[in-house]
Amino acid sequence: MVQYTETYLYDPNVLLKLDFHRSPAKFQPFISAANPGESWLQVRPLKDTDYDRGFLQLLSQLTNVGNITRTQFLTRFSQMKASGDYYVTVIEDTRKGEIIGAASLIIERKFIHNCAVRGRLEDVVVNDTYRGKQLGKLIVVTVSLLAEHLGCYKMSLDCKDKLIKFYETLGYVLIPGNSNSMTIRYDEDTPTLKRNSTSAATGAAGDAYQTNSQFYNFFSPFCY
């Protein structure tokens, strides 16, 4: 019988190198990607076999996913791995073989800042039945530290108003005069392009589809 070898999206050993003491996040008790607090929890890169561990079902708690086939999943996984710019990180309940948390770090390559790279945090979701285990904080800090480790000069994200305080406790801040988030949507039924401008400073929130950043991390003073 041929045994199938699982493939990681990126090298899992990099997560063991992250220093969680560098983050302003307060963990009570202290946890990290290497030691997530329970023996049956594992923080790791996405695998090509996670189609069967409920990864897409977890994402559906965040937004519309669609009816994705295994072939589509594997094709997109291969494309992401080949690019080297996608770091989808998950938390698995190994007792059930189920993905219960996820976040994506996407690397953008720039000409500015001496051809630097920046990180973007997207698709953060944790199964709400696992509340009280600091997993939302854990997955965000993990990918934030990963961005620093990979040499990003900054990390950015969009979120709803109710999550601003949460991200602030993890080191993300609003930049005065640079906190607008603008979106152009192509997936609407109407052919008319819609441009939406929201300002976190005035209480309007971005969502997971917004393409410009309104939050920046504690790793960099840059605001461009």
Accessible surface in RSA format (square Angstrom, percent):
REM  Atomic radii and reference values for relative SASA: ProtOr
REM  Chains: A
REM  Algorithm: Lee & Richards
REM  Probe-radius: 1.40
REM  Slices: 20
REM RES _ NUM      All-atoms   Total-Side   Main-Chain    Non-polar    All polar
REM                ABS   REL    ABS   REL    ABS   REL    ABS   REL    ABS   REL
RES MET A   1   238.98 123.8 149.76  99.1  89.22 212.4 123.13 104.7 115.85 153.5
RES VAL A   2   146.03  96.1 120.44 109.0  25.59  61.7 125.02 108.6  21.01  57.0
RES GLN A   3   162.72  91.0 140.55 102.7  22.17  52.8  47.98 102.1 114.74  87.0
RES TYR A   4   140.23  65.5 117.64  66.9  22.59  58.8 107.41  80.7  32.82  40.5
RES THR A   5   110.23  78.4  97.69  99.0  12.55  29.9  70.31  94.4  39.92  60.3
RES GLU A   6    61.90  35.5  45.37  34.3  16.53  39.3  20.55  39.7  41.35  33.8
RES THR A   7    47.77  34.0  44.44  45.1   3.33   7.9  24.81  33.3  22.96  34.7
RES TYR A   8    66.18  30.9  62.39  35.5   3.79   9.9  39.83  29.9  26.34  32.5
RES LEU A   9     6.47   3.6   0.01   0.0   6.46  16.2   0.01   0.0   6.46  17.4
RES TYR A  10    19.41   9.1  12.87   7.3   6.54  17.0  19.41  14.6   0.00   0.0
RES ASP A  11    82.89  58.1  70.42  70.1  12.47  29.5  37.57  88.4  45.32  45.2
RES PRO A  12    40.67  29.6  36.79  33.5   3.88  14.1  36.95  30.5   3.72  23.1
RES ASN A  13    84.03  57.9  83.01  80.2   1.03   2.5  15.14  36.4  68.89  66.6
RES VAL A  14    16.20  10.7  15.71  14.2   0.50   1.2  16.05  13.9   0.15   0.4
RES LEU A  15     5.26   2.9   3.92   2.8   1.34   3.4   3.92   2.8   1.34   3.6
RES LEU A  16   118.23  65.8  91.01  65.1  27.22  68.4  91.45  64.2  26.78  72.1
RES LYS A  17   140.69  68.6 109.79  67.4  30.90  73.6  66.19  59.6  74.50  79.4
RES LEU A  18    20.02  11.2   2.22   1.6  17.80  44.8   4.36   3.1  15.66  42.1
RES ASP A  19    69.55  48.7  60.02  59.7   9.52  22.5  28.77  67.7  40.78  40.7
RES PHE A  20     7.97   4.0   2.30   1.4   5.67  14.7   2.30   1.4   5.67  16.2
RES HIS A  21   144.14  78.8 114.40  79.5  29.74  76.1  78.46  80.9  65.67  76.4
RES ARG A  22   136.78  57.4 112.77  57.5  24.02  57.2  38.53  52.7  98.25  59.5
RES SER A  23    11.49   9.7   0.46   0.6  11.02  25.4   0.46   1.0  11.03  15.4
RES PRO A  24    56.90  41.5  41.17  37.5  15.72  57.2  52.40  43.3   4.49  27.9
RES ALA A  25    10.62   9.8   0.00   0.0  10.62  24.2   0.27   0.4  10.35  27.4
RES LYS A  26   151.06  73.7 143.29  87.9   7.78  18.5  92.21  83.0  58.86  62.7
RES PHE A  27    11.44   5.7   1.14   0.7  10.30  26.8   1.14   0.7  10.30  29.5
RES GLN A  28   149.46  83.6 128.93  94.2  20.53  48.9  53.92 114.8  95.54  72.5
RES PRO A  29   104.40  76.1  96.15  87.7   8.24  30.0 103.19  85.2   1.21   7.5
RES PHE A  30   103.25  51.7  78.57  48.7  24.69  64.2  78.57  47.6  24.69  70.7
RES ILE A  31     6.61   3.8   5.77   4.3   0.84   2.0   6.61   4.8   0.00   0.0
RES SER A  32    13.88  11.7  13.88  18.5   0.00   0.0   8.52  18.1   5.36   7.5
RES ALA A  33     6.73   6.2   0.34   0.5   6.39  14.5   0.72   1.0   6.00  15.9
RES ALA A  34    52.11  47.9  25.89  39.9  26.22  59.7  28.74  40.5  23.37  61.9
RES ASN A  35   104.40  72.0 100.82  97.4   3.58   8.6  29.79  71.7  74.61  72.1
RES PRO A  36    13.00   9.5  10.92  10.0   2.08   7.6  10.92   9.0   2.08  13.0
RES GLY A  37    53.85  66.4   0.00   N/A  53.85  66.4  25.22  69.2  28.63  64.1
RES GLU A  38    63.00  36.2  54.93  41.6   8.08  19.2   8.40  16.2  54.61  44.6
RES SER A  39   119.49 101.0  73.89  98.6  45.60 105.0  59.70 127.1  59.79  83.8
RES TRP A  40    40.94  16.4  38.66  18.7   2.28   5.4  29.63  15.8  11.31  18.3
RES LEU A  41     8.85   4.9   0.58   0.4   8.26  20.8   0.58   0.4   8.26  22.2
RES GLN A  42    71.67  40.1  69.35  50.7   2.31   5.5  20.23  43.1  51.44  39.0
RES VAL A  43    12.73   8.4   0.00   0.0  12.73  30.7   0.00   0.0  12.73  34.5
RES ARG A  44     3.37   1.4   3.20   1.6   0.16   0.4   3.37   4.6   0.00   0.0
RES PRO A  45     0.00   0.0   0.00   0.0   0.00   0.0   0.00   0.0   0.00   0.0
RES LEU A  46     6.20   3.5   6.20   4.4   0.00   0.0   6.20   4.4   0.00   0.0
RES LYS A  47    23.21  11.3  23.21  14.2   0.00   0.0   0.65   0.6  22.57  24.0
RES ASP A  48    13.91   9.7   9.87   9.8   4.04   9.5   2.21   5.2  11.69  11.7
RES THR A  49    28.12  20.0  24.78  25.1   3.34   8.0  27.24  36.6   0.88   1.3
RES ASP A  50     0.00   0.0   0.00   0.0   0.00   0.0   0.00   0.0   0.00   0.0
RES TYR A  51    53.65  25.0  45.40  25.8   8.24  21.5  21.35  16.0  32.30  39.8
RES ASP A  52    94.80  66.4  60.53  60.2  34.27  81.0  33.22  78.2  61.58  61.4
RES ARG A  53    49.39  20.7  46.05  23.5   3.34   8.0  10.94  15.0  38.45  23.3
RES GLY A  54    20.72  25.5   0.00   N/A  20.72  25.5  15.23  41.8   5.49  12.3
RES PHE A  55    13.56   6.8  13.56   8.4   0.00   0.0  13.56   8.2   0.00   0.0
RES LEU A  56    22.09  12.3  20.82  14.9   1.27   3.2  21.19  14.9   0.90   2.4
RES GLN A  57   117.68  65.8 111.83  81.7   5.86  13.9  61.72 131.4  55.96  42.4
RES LEU A  58     4.91   2.7   2.14   1.5   2.77   7.0   4.06   2.9   0.85   2.3
RES LEU A  59    29.18  16.3  29.18  20.9   0.00   0.0  29.18  20.5   0.00   0.0
RES SER A  60    64.45  54.5  42.52  56.7  21.93  50.5  26.61  56.7  37.84  53.0
RES GLN A  61   103.53  57.9  62.79  45.9  40.74  97.0  38.62  82.2  64.91  49.2
RES LEU A  62    64.81  36.1  36.63  26.2  28.18  70.8  39.33  27.6  25.48  68.6
RES THR A  63    40.79  29.0  26.79  27.2  13.99  33.4  35.30  47.4   5.48   8.3
RES ASN A  64   130.50  90.0 102.64  99.2  27.86  67.1  36.97  89.0  93.53  90.4
RES VAL A  65    36.32  23.9  12.93  11.7  23.39  56.4  16.87  14.7  19.45  52.7
RES GLY A  66    49.42  60.9   0.00   N/A  49.42  60.9  30.83  84.6  18.59  41.6
RES ASN A  67   148.78 102.6 118.31 114.3  30.47  73.4  39.40  94.8 109.38 105.7
RES ILE A  68    53.35  30.4  44.84  33.4   8.50  20.5  44.89  32.3   8.45  22.9
RES THR A  69    68.31  48.6  64.52  65.4   3.79   9.0  65.64  88.2   2.67   4.0
RES ARG A  70   113.60  47.7 110.53  56.3   3.07   7.3  44.56  60.9  69.04  41.8
RES THR A  71    99.89  71.0  96.68  98.0   3.21   7.7  61.86  83.1  38.04  57.5
RES GLN A  72    98.53  55.1  90.96  66.5   7.57  18.0  35.09  74.7  63.44  48.1
RES PHE A  73    13.91   7.0  10.52   6.5   3.40   8.8  13.33   8.1   0.58   1.7
RES LEU A  74    63.15  35.2  62.28  44.6   0.87   2.2  62.59  44.0   0.56   1.5
RES THR A  75    67.94  48.3  61.89  62.7   6.05  14.4  49.32  66.2  18.62  28.1
RES ARG A  76   139.09  58.4 138.93  70.8   0.16   0.4  38.10  52.1 100.99  61.2
RES PHE A  77     8.91   4.5   6.23   3.9   2.69   7.0   8.20   5.0   0.71   2.0
RES SER A  78    67.22  56.8  60.13  80.2   7.09  16.3  34.89  74.3  32.33  45.3
RES GLN A  79    94.54  52.9  83.72  61.2  10.82  25.8  43.05  91.6  51.49  39.0
RES MET A  80    43.44  22.5  42.37  28.0   1.07   2.5  39.46  33.5   3.98   5.3
RES LYS A  81    90.52  44.2  77.70  47.7  12.82  30.5  53.11  47.8  37.41  39.8
RES ALA A  82    90.88  83.6  49.79  76.8  41.09  93.5  61.81  87.0  29.07  77.0
RES SER A  83    56.35  47.6  25.27  33.7  31.08  71.6  38.54  82.1  17.80  24.9
RES GLY A  84    37.02  45.7   0.00   N/A  37.02  45.7  31.33  86.0   5.69  12.7
RES ASP A  85    24.32  17.0  24.32  24.2   0.00   0.0   3.76   8.9  20.56  20.5
RES TYR A  86    70.34  32.8  67.04  38.1   3.30   8.6  21.56  16.2  48.78  60.1
RES TYR A  87    33.48  15.6  33.35  19.0   0.12   0.3   7.62   5.7  25.86  31.9
RES VAL A  88     7.22   4.7   7.22   6.5   0.00   0.0   7.22   6.3   0.00   0.0
RES THR A  89     0.00   0.0   0.00   0.0   0.00   0.0   0.00   0.0   0.00   0.0
RES VAL A  90     0.00   0.0   0.00   0.0   0.00   0.0   0.00   0.0   0.00   0.0
RES ILE A  91     0.00   0.0   0.00   0.0   0.00   0.0   0.00   0.0   0.00   0.0
RES GLU A  92    13.85   8.0  13.85  10.5   0.00   0.0   0.00   0.0  13.85  11.3
RES ASP A  93     0.00   0.0   0.00   0.0   0.00   0.0   0.00   0.0   0.00   0.0
RES THR A  94    65.73  46.8  42.52  43.1  23.21  55.3  32.61  43.8  33.13  50.1
RES ARG A  95   143.51  60.3 101.04  51.5  42.46 101.1  58.77  80.3  84.74  51.4
RES LYS A  96   132.19  64.5  96.06  58.9  36.14  86.0  63.38  57.0  68.81  73.3
RES GLY A  97    27.83  34.3   0.00   N/A  27.83  34.3  18.71  51.4   9.12  20.4
RES GLU A  98    57.82  33.2  57.58  43.6   0.24   0.6  16.54  32.0  41.28  33.7
RES ILE A  99     2.22   1.3   0.00   0.0   2.22   5.4   0.00   0.0   2.22   6.0
RES ILE A 100     0.00   0.0   0.00   0.0   0.00   0.0   0.00   0.0   0.00   0.0
RES GLY A 101     0.00   0.0   0.00   N/A   0.00   0.0   0.00   0.0   0.00   0.0
RES ALA A 102     1.19   1.1   1.19   1.8   0.00   0.0   1.19   1.7   0.00   0.0
RES ALA A 103     0.45   0.4   0.00   0.0   0.45   1.0   0.29   0.4   0.16   0.4
RES SER A 104    11.16   9.4  11.16  14.9   0.00   0.0   3.74   8.0   7.42  10.4
RES LEU A 105     0.12   0.1   0.00   0.0   0.12   0.3   0.00   0.0   0.12   0.3
RES ILE A 106    37.00  21.1  37.00  27.6   0.00   0.0  37.00  26.6   0.00   0.0
RES ILE A 107    15.39   8.8   8.17   6.1   7.22  17.4   8.17   5.9   7.22  19.6
RES GLU A 108    48.45  27.8  43.52  32.9   4.92  11.7  26.97  52.2  21.48  17.5
RES ARG A 109   163.29  68.6 130.92  66.7  32.37  77.1  59.73  81.6 103.56  62.8
RES LYS A 110    62.39  30.4  51.58  31.6  10.82  25.8  17.95  16.2  44.45  47.3
RES PHE A 111   189.09  94.6 172.88 107.1  16.20  42.2 172.97 104.9  16.12  46.1
RES ILE A 112    84.00  47.8  76.42  56.9   7.59  18.3  84.00  60.5   0.00   0.0
RES HIS A 113    61.96  33.9  37.67  26.2  24.29  62.1  35.04  36.1  26.92  31.3
RES ASN A 114   151.96 104.8 117.80 113.8  34.16  82.2  36.79  88.5 115.17 111.3
RES CYS A 115    87.77  66.4  67.76  75.6  20.01  47.0  24.25  61.4  63.52  68.5
RES ALA A 116    20.18  18.6  10.97  16.9   9.21  20.9  20.05  28.2   0.13   0.3
RES VAL A 117    26.14  17.2  25.68  23.2   0.47   1.1  25.68  22.3   0.47   1.3
RES ARG A 118    20.67   8.7  20.67  10.5   0.00   0.0   0.00   0.0  20.67  12.5
RES GLY A 119     0.00   0.0   0.00   N/A   0.00   0.0   0.00   0.0   0.00   0.0
RES ARG A 120    21.59   9.1  21.59  11.0   0.00   0.0   8.38  11.5  13.21   8.0
RES LEU A 121     5.67   3.2   0.83   0.6   4.84  12.2   0.83   0.6   4.84  13.0
RES GLU A 122    51.49  29.6  45.83  34.7   5.66  13.5  14.96  28.9  36.53  29.8
RES ASP A 123    52.52  36.8  46.58  46.4   5.94  14.0   4.08   9.6  48.43  48.3
RES VAL A 124    34.54  22.7  20.66  18.7  13.88  33.4  20.66  17.9  13.88  37.6
RES VAL A 125    13.83   9.1   8.30   7.5   5.53  13.3  13.83  12.0   0.00   0.0
RES VAL A 126    37.97  25.0  20.50  18.6  17.47  42.1  20.50  17.8  17.47  47.4
RES ASN A 127    19.34  13.3  18.99  18.3   0.35   0.9   0.00   0.0  19.34  18.7
RES ASP A 128    82.74  58.0  72.47  72.1  10.27  24.3  20.84  49.0  61.90  61.7
RES THR A 129   109.55  77.9  72.23  73.2  37.31  88.9  75.14 100.9  34.41  52.0
RES TYR A 130    17.15   8.0  12.72   7.2   4.43  11.5  15.20  11.4   1.95   2.4
RES ARG A 131   196.54  82.5 166.92  85.1  29.61  70.5  70.90  96.9 125.64  76.1
RES GLY A 132    80.74  99.6   0.00   N/A  80.74  99.6  40.69 111.7  40.05  89.7
RES LYS A 133    67.22  32.8  57.92  35.5   9.30  22.1  36.68  33.0  30.54  32.5
RES GLN A 134    39.61  22.2  24.39  17.8  15.22  36.2  28.97  61.7  10.64   8.1
RES LEU A 135     3.69   2.1   0.70   0.5   2.99   7.5   0.70   0.5   2.99   8.1
RES GLY A 136    23.23  28.6   0.00   N/A  23.23  28.6  17.31  47.5   5.92  13.3
RES LYS A 137    46.13  22.5  44.32  27.2   1.81   4.3  18.05  16.2  28.08  29.9
RES LEU A 138     0.00   0.0   0.00   0.0   0.00   0.0   0.00   0.0   0.00   0.0
RES ILE A 139     0.00   0.0   0.00   0.0   0.00   0.0   0.00   0.0   0.00   0.0
RES VAL A 140     0.20   0.1   0.20   0.2   0.00   0.0   0.20   0.2   0.00   0.0
RES VAL A 141     2.50   1.6   1.87   1.7   0.63   1.5   2.50   2.2   0.00   0.0
RES THR A 142     0.00   0.0   0.00   0.0   0.00   0.0   0.00   0.0   0.00   0.0
RES VAL A 143     0.00   0.0   0.00   0.0   0.00   0.0   0.00   0.0   0.00   0.0
RES SER A 144     2.72   2.3   2.72   3.6   0.00   0.0   2.15   4.6   0.58   0.8
RES LEU A 145     3.47   1.9   2.31   1.7   1.16   2.9   2.31   1.6   1.16   3.1
RES LEU A 146     0.00   0.0   0.00   0.0   0.00   0.0   0.00   0.0   0.00   0.0
RES ALA A 147     0.49   0.4   0.49   0.8   0.00   0.0   0.49   0.7   0.00   0.0
RES GLU A 148    48.72  28.0  38.00  28.7  10.73  25.5  21.59  41.8  27.13  22.2
RES HIS A 149    87.94  48.1  57.08  39.7  30.86  79.0  36.85  38.0  51.09  59.4
RES LEU A 150    56.41  31.4  30.82  22.0  25.59  64.3  35.79  25.1  20.62  55.5
RES GLY A 151    50.99  62.9   0.00   N/A  50.99  62.9  33.44  91.8  17.55  39.3
RES CYS A 152    13.57  10.3   1.59   1.8  11.97  28.1   1.59   4.0  11.97  12.9
RES TYR A 153    21.19   9.9  12.44   7.1   8.75  22.8  20.63  15.5   0.56   0.7
RES LYS A 154     4.66   2.3   3.88   2.4   0.78   1.9   1.27   1.1   3.38   3.6
RES MET A 155     0.12   0.1   0.12   0.1   0.00   0.0   0.12   0.1   0.00   0.0
RES SER A 156     0.00   0.0   0.00   0.0   0.00   0.0   0.00   0.0   0.00   0.0
RES LEU A 157     3.67   2.0   2.52   1.8   1.15   2.9   3.67   2.6   0.00   0.0
RES ASP A 158    26.62  18.6   6.35   6.3  20.27  47.9   3.24   7.6  23.38  23.3
RES CYS A 159     7.91   6.0   2.20   2.5   5.71  13.4   7.60  19.3   0.31   0.3
RES LYS A 160   110.23  53.8 109.98  67.5   0.25   0.6  54.07  48.7  56.16  59.8
RES ASP A 161    55.35  38.8  45.28  45.1  10.06  23.8  30.80  72.5  24.55  24.5
RES LYS A 162   168.38  82.1 132.73  81.4  35.65  84.9  88.39  79.6  79.99  85.2
RES LEU A 163    68.84  38.3  68.84  49.2   0.00   0.0  68.84  48.3   0.00   0.0
RES ILE A 164    22.84  13.0  22.81  17.0   0.03   0.1  22.81  16.4   0.03   0.1
RES LYS A 165   152.92  74.6 152.11  93.3   0.81   1.9 103.49  93.2  49.43  52.6
RES PHE A 166    63.36  31.7  55.64  34.5   7.72  20.1  61.66  37.4   1.71   4.9
RES TYR A 167    11.80   5.5  11.80   6.7   0.00   0.0   0.22   0.2  11.58  14.3
RES GLU A 168    68.02  39.0  51.19  38.7  16.82  40.1  20.00  38.7  48.02  39.2
RES THR A 169    81.59  58.0  67.85  68.8  13.75  32.8  74.06  99.5   7.53  11.4
RES LEU A 170     2.19   1.2   0.88   0.6   1.31   3.3   0.88   0.6   1.31   3.5
RES GLY A 171    10.65  13.1   0.00   N/A  10.65  13.1   8.87  24.3   1.78   4.0
RES TYR A 172     0.38   0.2   0.35   0.2   0.03   0.1   0.35   0.3   0.03   0.0
RES VAL A 173    74.39  49.0  73.64  66.7   0.75   1.8  74.39  64.6   0.00   0.0
RES LEU A 174    53.28  29.7  39.71  28.4  13.57  34.1  39.71  27.9  13.57  36.5
RES ILE A 175    36.26  20.6  36.20  27.0   0.06   0.1  36.26  26.1   0.00   0.0
RES PRO A 176   125.43  91.4  97.97  89.3  27.46  99.8 108.97  90.0  16.47 102.3
RES GLY A 177    89.71 110.6   0.00   N/A  89.71 110.6  45.55 125.0  44.16  98.9
RES ASN A 178    59.94  41.3  54.64  52.8   5.29  12.7  16.01  38.5  43.92  42.5
RES SER A 179    12.51  10.6  10.27  13.7   2.24   5.2   2.71   5.8   9.79  13.7
RES ASN A 180    86.39  59.6  75.12  72.6  11.26  27.1  13.34  32.1  73.05  70.6
RES SER A 181     0.00   0.0   0.00   0.0   0.00   0.0   0.00   0.0   0.00   0.0
RES MET A 182    95.40  49.4  94.30  62.4   1.10   2.6  56.69  48.2  38.71  51.3
RES THR A 183    11.28   8.0   5.92   6.0   5.36  12.8   8.79  11.8   2.49   3.8
RES ILE A 184    50.86  28.9  43.33  32.3   7.53  18.2  43.33  31.2   7.53  20.4
RES ARG A 185    49.08  20.6  45.53  23.2   3.55   8.4   9.05  12.4  40.03  24.3
RES TYR A 186   164.22  76.7 129.28  73.6  34.94  90.9 105.63  79.4  58.59  72.2
RES ASP A 187    93.70  65.6  59.45  59.2  34.25  81.0  47.67 112.2  46.03  45.9
RES GLU A 188    68.89  39.6  51.72  39.1  17.17  40.9   4.78   9.3  64.11  52.3
RES ASP A 189   156.27 109.5 120.44 119.9  35.83  84.7  43.85 103.2 112.42 112.1
RES THR A 190    53.08  37.7  40.15  40.7  12.93  30.8  34.23  46.0  18.84  28.5
RES PRO A 191   129.13  94.1  97.36  88.7  31.77 115.5 110.86  91.5  18.27 113.5
RES THR A 192    91.98  65.4  82.18  83.3   9.81  23.4  61.34  82.4  30.65  46.3
RES LEU A 193    79.77  44.4  65.29  46.7  14.48  36.4  65.29  45.9  14.48  39.0
RES LYS A 194    93.36  45.5  89.52  54.9   3.84   9.1  48.61  43.8  44.74  47.7
RES ARG A 195   164.14  68.9 133.13  67.9  31.01  73.8  51.41  70.3 112.73  68.3
RES ASN A 196    72.68  50.1  69.10  66.8   3.59   8.6  19.02  45.8  53.66  51.9
RES SER A 197    76.36  64.5  44.13  58.9  32.24  74.3  27.64  58.9  48.73  68.3
RES THR A 198    27.47  19.5  25.05  25.4   2.42   5.8  27.47  36.9   0.00   0.0
RES SER A 199    22.94  19.4  20.92  27.9   2.02   4.6  15.90  33.9   7.04   9.9
RES ALA A 200     9.18   8.4   0.05   0.1   9.14  20.8   0.05   0.1   9.14  24.2
RES ALA A 201    79.30  72.9  41.12  63.5  38.18  86.9  48.24  67.9  31.06  82.3
RES THR A 202   113.33  80.6  76.27  77.3  37.06  88.3  75.44 101.3  37.89  57.3
RES GLY A 203    46.29  57.1   0.00   N/A  46.29  57.1  29.52  81.0  16.77  37.6
RES ALA A 204    39.24  36.1  30.85  47.6   8.40  19.1  38.74  54.6   0.51   1.3
RES ALA A 205    35.38  32.5  14.03  21.7  21.35  48.6  14.07  19.8  21.32  56.5
RES GLY A 206     1.03   1.3   0.00   N/A   1.03   1.3   0.14   0.4   0.89   2.0
RES ASP A 207    54.41  38.1  51.97  51.7   2.44   5.8  20.04  47.2  34.36  34.3
RES ALA A 208    50.32  46.3  19.48  30.1  30.83  70.1  29.05  40.9  21.27  56.4
RES TYR A 209    88.13  41.1  74.40  42.3  13.74  35.7  65.88  49.5  22.26  27.4
RES GLN A 210    15.26   8.5   9.42   6.9   5.84  13.9   2.82   6.0  12.43   9.4
RES THR A 211    76.00  54.1  66.94  67.9   9.06  21.6  60.80  81.7  15.20  23.0
RES ASN A 212    75.04  51.7  73.95  71.5   1.09   2.6  14.87  35.8  60.18  58.2
RES SER A 213    11.08   9.4   1.55   2.1   9.53  21.9   1.55   3.3   9.53  13.3
RES GLN A 214     0.40   0.2   0.40   0.3   0.00   0.0   0.00   0.0   0.40   0.3
RES PHE A 215     0.82   0.4   0.82   0.5   0.00   0.0   0.82   0.5   0.00   0.0
RES TYR A 216    12.58   5.9  12.58   7.2   0.00   0.0   2.86   2.1   9.72  12.0
RES ASN A 217     5.47   3.8   1.54   1.5   3.93   9.5   0.00   0.0   5.47   5.3
RES PHE A 218    69.52  34.8  33.85  21.0  35.66  92.8  44.00  26.7  25.52  73.0
RES PHE A 219    41.76  20.9   7.26   4.5  34.51  89.8  12.62   7.7  29.14  83.4
RES SER A 220    18.00  15.2   3.19   4.3  14.81  34.1   6.26  13.3  11.74  16.5
RES PRO A 221   127.11  92.6  92.76  84.6  34.36 124.9 105.45  87.1  21.67 134.7
RES PHE A 222    81.45  40.7  75.78  46.9   5.67  14.8  79.67  48.3   1.78   5.1
RES CYS A 223    40.97  31.0  39.24  43.8   1.72   4.1   3.37   8.5  37.60  40.5
RES TYR A 224   178.99  83.6 159.89  91.0  19.10  49.7 132.63  99.7  46.36  57.1
END  Absolute sums over single chains surface
CHAIN  1 A    12278.8       9469.0       2809.8       6656.1       5622.7
END  Absolute sums over all chains
TOTAL         12278.8       9469.0       2809.8       6656.1       5622.7
